[in-house]
Amino acid sequence: MKPLGYTNGQMAALSGVKDGNQWRKYTGSNPSRSMSVPALFYLAAQLSLTPDDFERVLEKMRSIGADVTAEEIAPKTHKSLPSVPTAAAA
């Protein structure tokens, strides 16, 4: 995986894996683990979507039955993460 300049813990938060130790399993060399498409999609969404776009996705999730809030799944708003450039800012 291409380095983004975040710590292992920050990358774990962005990709939805448990912690930095789990994240290292994807980036290590013993051999490294393949990341699932859903986890990679979640990571890319965190890095790409504007807050409004992310909320639209959550609304769609709610409309099909999910009980979810942005705070539950949006680690880019967590203070341990540096600000993430969004598609709108790029």
NORWO-V850156 format. One line per field, one symbol per residue. burial: I if it has 16 or more other ideal C-beta (glycine too) atoms within 10 Angstrom, else O. Layout:
burial: ???
//
This chain:
burial: OOOOOIOIOIIIIIIIIOOOOOIIOIOOOOOOOOIOOOOOOIIOIIOOIOOOOIOOOIOOOOOOOOOOOOOOIIIIOOOOIOOIOIOOOO
//
